[in-house]
Structures are given as C-alpha cells and as structure tokens.
C-alpha cells in the first residue's frame, strides 16, 4: 500500500529536522527527539521482521511501554504543579499494572496488543486534556494555537484518540474483512502525527526564547 510506505518514511522528516536543531531544543523536546529516534529504530526492526516472515507482534507489546513512558516523561516536564505530576505518576502505575494483567490473562506476546493500546491511548488522552487545561489557564501565553507545546499536545491528542477508536473496533474490521482499512486509517494518523512533530520541532527551534 502506498499510504503505508508514506507512513513508514514520514518519520524521517522530524528525525532529520530534530537532528539539525537538537542543541536549540528545550529538555521536553529533546526527549521528544529521543522518542522519534527510538520509533525510527522500531520501524526498521518491524519492517525487517515483516520481510523475513517472522512473528513481530511481541515488538508492539514492547513499543507500547516505550511509547507510553516517553510521552508521560515529556508531560511530566510540562506539568507545572506537583499535584498534576502525582496524578501522572499514578496513571503510569495504573498502565503498567493493567498491561501486565492483560499480558498474563488476555494477550500474550504472540497476539496483537489491542487491549493494551486502548488502555494506553485512553490514559494519554486524559493526561493530554489535563495539560490542555493547564495551557488555557496560563494567561502568560499569547497566540496559544501557535505555541509548539500546544501543537505537540494537539498532535498527540488527535493520534491517540484515533488510535483508541481503531483499536477498539479492530475485531470488527477483521470480521468484516476490512483489515486493510484498519491499517490505512492508522497510517494516515501516523503521517499526520509525524508532519505535526516536524512543525513542533521547527517552531521550537525558531522561537526557543519564548518557551
């Protein structure tokens, strides 16, 4: 599928830009760039497994932990009160415990981790909404819609809301024989996310003194 290949290579945009402007980035966005590097490596490994015909589903289990912990680490740095940071840490514990229960009772490493992905997406969406509330109540920020952190949170919100929905309905896609439609939607969300992350890194490097 063409859209799958576009999705696969779209990660190169934020990867290359992030490498050039890394020194100018604040710590939360340096963590974002590290996450982009990890994601790129993951994509390469998954592709290699696909071409070799080997089962790569266990990689998605591992990546879910990496993805969740990376994004919550970024949000931890962006939250400005100790109460919000404690809420986030509690959410991390909930995710880790629930993921282990799901792995043990429902979805082994050889199965697709749809339950874990729904859980991950739901928690991240809640944490992002909390961060949005923090942003909109901060009267120091002018032109909020152009702020890199606002764009970052919006990008993740769109991606994880979409991801939660498609993983929730994944079984229906399979039953109806529309498995390709599932991956097309996911690829589209991934392209939007990677292009948005590129904008985030560009604006953050250009307007770093305002962050």
Residue frames as qw, qx, qy, qz and C-alpha x, y, z in Angstrom:
[[0.000, 0.887, 0.461, 0.000, 0.00, 0.00, 0.00],
 [0.384, 0.584, -0.028, 0.715, 1.32, 3.43, -0.98],
 [0.366, -0.798, 0.026, -0.478, -0.03, 5.10, 2.15],
 [0.886, -0.440, -0.014, 0.147, 1.77, 2.53, 4.31],
 [0.735, 0.175, 0.005, 0.655, 5.10, 3.40, 2.67],
 [0.054, 0.721, 0.011, 0.690, 4.44, 7.12, 3.06],
 [0.663, -0.708, -0.020, -0.242, 3.65, 6.50, 6.73],
 [0.913, -0.191, -0.036, 0.358, 6.82, 4.46, 7.16],
 [0.591, 0.256, 0.021, 0.765, 9.10, 7.11, 5.68],
 [0.121, -0.854, -0.190, -0.469, 7.29, 10.12, 7.17],
 [0.709, -0.659, -0.091, 0.234, 9.23, 9.62, 10.41],
 [0.687, 0.122, 0.078, 0.712, 12.33, 10.84, 8.55],
 [0.076, 0.778, 0.171, 0.599, 11.01, 14.42, 8.48],
 [0.489, -0.841, 0.070, -0.219, 11.03, 15.03, 12.26],
 [0.896, -0.262, 0.085, 0.348, 14.10, 12.80, 12.63],
 [0.610, 0.359, 0.106, 0.698, 16.25, 14.84, 10.24],
 [0.063, -0.802, -0.063, -0.591, 14.98, 18.22, 11.42],
 [0.708, -0.702, -0.013, -0.079, 15.37, 17.21, 15.07],
 [0.854, -0.094, 0.034, 0.510, 18.97, 16.14, 14.48],
 [0.407, 0.519, 0.077, 0.748, 19.83, 19.54, 12.99],
 [0.197, -0.684, 0.039, -0.701, 18.18, 21.63, 15.71],
 [0.746, -0.355, -0.545, 0.145, 18.74, 19.32, 18.72],
 [0.452, -0.024, -0.369, 0.812, 21.07, 21.73, 20.52],
 [0.147, -0.268, -0.039, -0.951, 18.45, 24.51, 20.38],
 [0.589, -0.417, -0.565, -0.401, 15.68, 22.36, 21.89],
 [0.444, -0.517, 0.432, -0.590, 14.47, 22.51, 25.48],
 [0.201, -0.246, 0.930, -0.188, 14.57, 19.31, 27.55],
 [0.666, 0.278, 0.548, -0.423, 10.96, 18.18, 26.85],
 [0.699, 0.645, -0.106, -0.291, 11.60, 18.41, 23.10],
 [0.131, 0.575, -0.807, -0.023, 14.97, 16.70, 23.42],
 [0.461, -0.019, 0.843, -0.278, 13.04, 13.83, 24.98],
 [0.707, 0.536, 0.221, -0.406, 10.62, 14.04, 22.05],
 [0.458, 0.681, -0.530, -0.213, 13.54, 13.73, 19.62],
 [0.156, -0.349, 0.915, -0.129, 14.86, 10.72, 21.56],
 [0.630, 0.255, 0.630, -0.376, 11.40, 9.16, 21.23],
 [0.644, 0.665, -0.122, -0.357, 11.46, 9.84, 17.47],
 [0.188, 0.586, -0.785, -0.075, 14.85, 8.09, 17.21],
 [0.374, -0.090, 0.886, -0.260, 13.51, 5.07, 19.13],
 [0.686, 0.463, 0.360, -0.431, 10.41, 4.99, 16.92],
 [0.503, 0.682, -0.437, -0.301, 12.58, 5.02, 13.80],
 [0.008, -0.398, 0.916, -0.055, 14.63, 2.09, 15.08],
 [0.535, 0.156, 0.729, -0.397, 11.39, 0.26, 15.92],
 [0.679, 0.587, 0.035, -0.439, 10.04, 0.81, 12.41],
 [0.346, 0.607, -0.693, -0.177, 13.24, -0.58, 10.89],
 [0.190, -0.208, 0.937, -0.206, 13.15, -3.69, 13.09],
 [0.621, 0.333, 0.537, -0.464, 9.43, -4.32, 12.44],
 [0.616, 0.642, -0.236, -0.392, 10.00, -3.98, 8.69],
 [0.165, 0.501, -0.848, -0.050, 12.90, -6.41, 8.85],
 [0.389, 0.016, 0.863, -0.322, 10.73, -8.94, 10.69],
 [0.667, 0.497, 0.231, -0.504, 7.98, -8.49, 8.09],
 [0.526, 0.631, -0.490, -0.292, 10.31, -9.20, 5.21],
 [0.061, 0.360, -0.926, 0.102, 11.73, -12.26, 6.97],
 [0.641, -0.222, -0.593, -0.434, 8.23, -13.64, 7.63],
 [0.363, -0.073, -0.772, 0.517, 8.81, -13.79, 11.40],
 [0.334, -0.767, -0.543, -0.073, 6.18, -13.01, 14.04],
 [0.308, 0.310, -0.209, 0.875, 6.78, -9.41, 15.15],
 [0.420, -0.711, -0.393, -0.403, 3.77, -8.93, 17.44],
 [0.681, -0.498, -0.327, 0.426, 5.91, -9.07, 20.58],
 [0.398, 0.125, 0.022, 0.909, 7.65, -5.91, 19.37],
 [0.215, -0.594, -0.307, -0.712, 4.37, -3.98, 19.57],
 [0.677, -0.633, -0.370, 0.067, 3.99, -5.01, 23.21],
 [0.635, -0.250, -0.118, 0.722, 7.46, -3.66, 23.98],
 [0.209, 0.321, 0.211, 0.899, 6.96, -0.49, 21.97],
 [0.361, -0.735, -0.433, -0.376, 3.71, 0.33, 23.80],
 [0.646, -0.617, -0.230, 0.387, 5.69, 0.60, 27.07],
 [0.498, -0.069, 0.131, 0.854, 8.37, 2.74, 25.42],
 [0.015, 0.526, 0.413, 0.744, 5.80, 4.99, 23.77],
 [0.469, -0.768, -0.405, -0.160, 3.73, 5.47, 26.92],
 [0.649, -0.550, -0.134, 0.508, 6.72, 6.14, 29.18],
 [0.424, 0.122, 0.214, 0.871, 8.27, 8.54, 26.66],
 [0.104, -0.618, -0.382, -0.680, 5.14, 10.65, 26.31],
 [0.573, -0.754, -0.321, -0.014, 4.41, 10.68, 30.04],
 [0.642, -0.292, -0.062, 0.706, 8.03, 11.73, 30.69],
 [0.200, 0.337, 0.261, 0.882, 7.51, 14.70, 28.36],
 [0.363, -0.705, -0.392, -0.467, 4.23, 15.60, 30.05],
 [0.681, -0.548, -0.324, 0.362, 5.84, 15.27, 33.48],
 [0.459, -0.098, 0.026, 0.883, 8.28, 18.01, 32.49],
 [0.031, -0.407, -0.368, -0.835, 5.48, 20.17, 31.07],
 [0.481, -0.703, -0.514, -0.102, 3.15, 19.89, 34.07],
 [0.188, 0.585, -0.271, 0.741, 3.74, 22.85, 36.37],
 [0.543, -0.548, 0.290, -0.566, 2.30, 21.62, 39.68],
 [0.070, -0.313, 0.926, -0.201, 3.21, 18.77, 41.99],
 [0.643, 0.183, 0.548, -0.503, -0.43, 17.61, 42.09],
 [0.742, 0.548, -0.156, -0.353, -0.51, 17.11, 38.32],
 [0.295, 0.552, -0.780, 0.018, 2.82, 15.31, 38.43],
 [0.347, -0.142, 0.849, -0.372, 1.47, 12.93, 41.11],
 [0.753, 0.368, 0.268, -0.475, -1.64, 12.26, 39.00],
 [0.604, 0.608, -0.468, -0.215, 0.63, 11.41, 36.08],
 [0.050, 0.423, -0.887, 0.181, 2.77, 9.04, 38.15],
 [0.573, 0.075, 0.672, -0.463, -0.39, 7.32, 39.39],
 [0.756, 0.513, -0.025, -0.406, -1.52, 6.93, 35.78],
 [0.369, 0.578, -0.725, -0.065, 1.84, 5.34, 34.91],
 [0.248, -0.204, 0.891, -0.320, 1.41, 2.77, 37.69],
 [0.698, 0.309, 0.412, -0.497, -2.13, 2.01, 36.51],
 [0.662, 0.595, -0.330, -0.314, -0.91, 1.49, 32.94],
 [0.192, 0.494, -0.845, 0.067, 1.97, -0.77, 33.93],
 [0.394, -0.048, 0.827, -0.399, -0.15, -2.95, 36.22],
 [0.716, 0.428, 0.263, -0.485, -3.02, -3.19, 33.72],
 [0.535, 0.615, -0.517, -0.259, -0.64, -4.02, 30.88],
 [0.005, 0.354, -0.923, 0.149, 0.90, -6.85, 32.87],
 [0.553, 0.164, 0.677, -0.458, -2.56, -8.23, 33.73],
 [0.696, 0.566, -0.042, -0.440, -3.57, -8.03, 30.08],
 [0.352, 0.576, -0.728, -0.118, -0.37, -9.76, 29.01],
 [0.166, -0.213, 0.925, -0.268, -0.79, -12.56, 31.53],
 [0.464, 0.280, 0.735, -0.408, -4.53, -13.24, 31.11],
 [0.577, 0.666, 0.305, -0.361, -5.64, -11.97, 27.69],
 [0.618, 0.775, -0.134, -0.011, -2.95, -11.05, 25.16],
 [0.823, -0.320, 0.248, 0.398, 0.30, -12.99, 25.12],
 [0.185, -0.638, 0.388, 0.639, 3.38, -11.72, 23.30],
 [0.264, 0.046, 0.818, 0.509, 2.33, -13.70, 20.22],
 [0.136, 0.714, 0.682, 0.082, -1.00, -11.84, 20.00],
 [0.163, 0.554, 0.145, 0.804, -1.84, -8.31, 18.94],
 [0.284, -0.271, -0.588, 0.708, -1.96, -5.99, 21.98],
 [0.105, -0.571, -0.437, -0.687, -5.24, -4.21, 21.23],
 [0.531, -0.738, -0.414, 0.038, -6.31, -4.06, 24.91],
 [0.585, -0.398, -0.069, 0.703, -3.00, -2.53, 25.92],
 [0.252, 0.215, 0.314, 0.890, -3.20, 0.01, 23.08],
 [0.270, -0.713, -0.471, -0.444, -6.73, 1.06, 24.05],
 [0.609, -0.679, -0.284, 0.295, -5.61, 1.47, 27.66],
 [0.529, -0.170, 0.095, 0.826, -2.51, 3.41, 26.64],
 [0.104, 0.417, 0.400, 0.810, -4.41, 5.72, 24.31],
 [0.386, -0.757, -0.471, -0.235, -7.18, 6.39, 26.83],
 [0.602, -0.616, -0.191, 0.471, -4.78, 7.31, 29.64],
 [0.431, -0.045, 0.206, 0.877, -2.66, 9.52, 27.39],
 [0.040, -0.600, -0.470, -0.646, -5.76, 11.33, 26.10],
 [0.487, -0.792, -0.367, 0.026, -6.81, 12.07, 29.70],
 [0.600, -0.453, -0.006, 0.660, -3.31, 13.32, 30.59],
 [0.306, 0.227, 0.357, 0.853, -3.26, 15.50, 27.47],
 [0.204, -0.752, -0.464, -0.422, -6.63, 17.03, 28.34],
 [0.566, -0.716, -0.218, 0.346, -5.22, 17.89, 31.76],
 [0.504, -0.196, 0.188, 0.820, -2.29, 19.59, 30.06],
 [0.100, 0.536, 0.474, 0.691, -4.64, 21.50, 27.76],
 [0.383, -0.838, -0.383, -0.059, -6.42, 22.84, 30.83],
 [0.588, -0.528, -0.004, 0.613, -3.06, 23.98, 32.20],
 [0.391, 0.129, 0.373, 0.831, -2.26, 25.73, 28.92],
 [0.050, -0.659, -0.486, -0.571, -5.56, 27.56, 28.52],
 [0.473, -0.832, -0.286, 0.053, -5.48, 28.79, 32.11],
 [0.601, -0.314, 0.065, 0.732, -1.94, 30.15, 31.71],
 [0.225, 0.930, 0.249, -0.146, -2.55, 33.80, 30.87],
 [0.306, -0.683, 0.403, 0.527, 1.13, 34.35, 30.05],
 [0.447, 0.044, 0.754, 0.479, 0.78, 32.52, 26.73],
 [0.405, 0.600, -0.001, -0.689, -0.26, 34.63, 23.77],
 [0.610, 0.456, -0.480, -0.434, -1.23, 33.07, 20.44],
 [0.657, -0.291, 0.662, -0.214, -1.65, 29.71, 22.11],
 [0.890, 0.364, 0.231, -0.150, -2.52, 27.91, 18.85],
 [0.595, 0.719, -0.332, 0.136, 0.99, 28.63, 17.51],
 [0.380, -0.694, 0.581, -0.192, 2.86, 27.53, 20.62],
 [0.414, 0.364, -0.826, -0.117, 4.98, 24.39, 20.00],
 [0.099, -0.036, 0.910, -0.402, 3.73, 22.64, 23.14],
 [0.587, 0.323, 0.330, -0.665, 0.11, 23.31, 22.18],
 [0.640, 0.458, -0.455, -0.416, 0.75, 21.88, 18.70],
 [0.204, 0.294, -0.926, 0.122, 2.52, 18.91, 20.26],
 [0.321, 0.104, 0.773, -0.537, -0.34, 18.15, 22.65],
 [0.648, 0.417, 0.062, -0.634, -2.91, 18.61, 19.87],
 [0.502, 0.444, -0.687, -0.280, -0.99, 16.25, 17.58],
 [0.067, 0.128, -0.957, 0.253, -0.78, 13.55, 20.21],
 [0.463, 0.216, 0.543, -0.667, -4.44, 14.04, 21.12],
 [0.681, 0.424, -0.221, -0.555, -5.60, 13.51, 17.52],
 [0.422, 0.373, -0.821, -0.090, -3.34, 10.50, 17.10],
 [0.010, 0.056, -0.925, 0.377, -4.28, 8.72, 20.32],
 [0.568, 0.256, 0.356, -0.697, -8.00, 9.47, 20.03],
 [0.689, 0.419, -0.390, -0.444, -7.92, 7.92, 16.57],
 [0.307, 0.320, -0.891, 0.100, -5.78, 5.04, 17.76],
 [0.314, 0.000, 0.758, -0.572, -8.13, 4.28, 20.65],
 [0.693, 0.336, 0.138, -0.623, -11.09, 4.11, 18.27],
 [0.663, 0.437, -0.535, -0.290, -9.46, 1.92, 15.62],
 [0.185, 0.249, -0.919, 0.244, -8.05, -0.50, 18.19],
 [0.472, 0.080, 0.590, -0.651, -11.45, -0.63, 19.86],
 [0.771, 0.413, 0.113, -0.470, -13.03, -1.65, 16.55],
 [0.072, 0.539, -0.787, -0.291, -10.13, -3.79, 15.29],
 [0.365, 0.058, 0.926, -0.078, -12.02, -7.06, 15.74],
 [0.542, 0.635, 0.396, -0.382, -14.91, -5.69, 13.70],
 [0.298, 0.735, -0.442, -0.419, -12.50, -4.72, 10.91],
 [0.104, -0.325, 0.930, 0.137, -11.12, -8.27, 10.85],
 [0.462, 0.297, 0.798, -0.250, -14.55, -9.93, 10.91],
 [0.518, 0.742, 0.215, -0.366, -15.79, -7.79, 8.02],
 [0.798, 0.235, 0.320, 0.454, -12.61, -8.47, 6.06],
 [0.225, 0.936, 0.039, 0.269, -11.59, -4.80, 6.14],
 [0.762, -0.456, -0.010, 0.460, -8.20, -5.34, 7.75],
 [0.520, 0.271, 0.194, 0.786, -6.54, -3.15, 5.11],
 [0.120, -0.813, -0.252, -0.510, -8.88, -0.28, 6.02],
 [0.676, -0.707, -0.119, 0.168, -7.66, -0.52, 9.61],
 [0.688, -0.230, 0.151, 0.671, -4.03, -0.08, 8.57],
 [0.288, 0.565, 0.311, 0.707, -4.90, 2.71, 6.13],
 [0.337, -0.879, -0.204, -0.270, -6.52, 4.70, 8.93],
 [0.732, -0.587, 0.034, 0.344, -3.60, 4.03, 11.24],
 [0.630, 0.123, 0.239, 0.729, -1.09, 5.03, 8.54],
 [0.080, 0.757, 0.279, 0.586, -2.98, 8.27, 7.92],
 [0.529, -0.842, -0.093, -0.042, -2.91, 9.13, 11.62],
 [0.779, -0.329, 0.135, 0.516, 0.80, 8.34, 11.72],
 [0.468, 0.426, 0.259, 0.729, 1.54, 10.64, 8.76],
 [0.178, -0.865, -0.201, -0.423, -0.41, 13.49, 10.38],
 [0.696, -0.696, -0.014, 0.176, 1.47, 12.95, 13.65],
 [0.740, -0.108, 0.186, 0.638, 4.93, 12.91, 12.04],
 [0.279, 0.602, 0.249, 0.706, 4.23, 16.04, 9.99],
 [0.382, -0.870, -0.159, -0.269, 2.93, 17.76, 13.13],
 [0.769, -0.523, 0.042, 0.365, 6.03, 16.76, 15.11],
 [0.596, 0.258, 0.201, 0.733, 8.15, 18.28, 12.35],
 [0.035, -0.786, -0.197, -0.585, 6.28, 21.57, 12.76],
 [0.650, -0.752, -0.107, 0.018, 6.71, 21.37, 16.54],
 [0.769, -0.263, 0.106, 0.573, 10.48, 20.94, 16.30],
 [0.405, 0.470, 0.238, 0.747, 10.80, 23.68, 13.69],
 [0.222, -0.834, -0.173, -0.474, 8.81, 26.22, 15.70],
 [0.743, -0.645, -0.065, 0.168, 10.55, 25.23, 18.94],
 [0.712, -0.048, 0.127, 0.689, 13.98, 25.78, 17.38],
 [0.237, 0.565, 0.255, 0.748, 12.93, 29.08, 15.80],
 [0.320, -0.716, -0.042, -0.619, 11.16, 30.52, 18.83],
 [0.687, -0.131, -0.632, 0.334, 13.10, 28.84, 21.64],
 [0.154, 0.159, -0.397, 0.891, 13.35, 32.03, 23.72],
 [0.514, -0.269, -0.063, -0.812, 9.56, 32.05, 24.13],
 [0.766, -0.178, -0.604, -0.130, 9.38, 28.51, 25.60]]
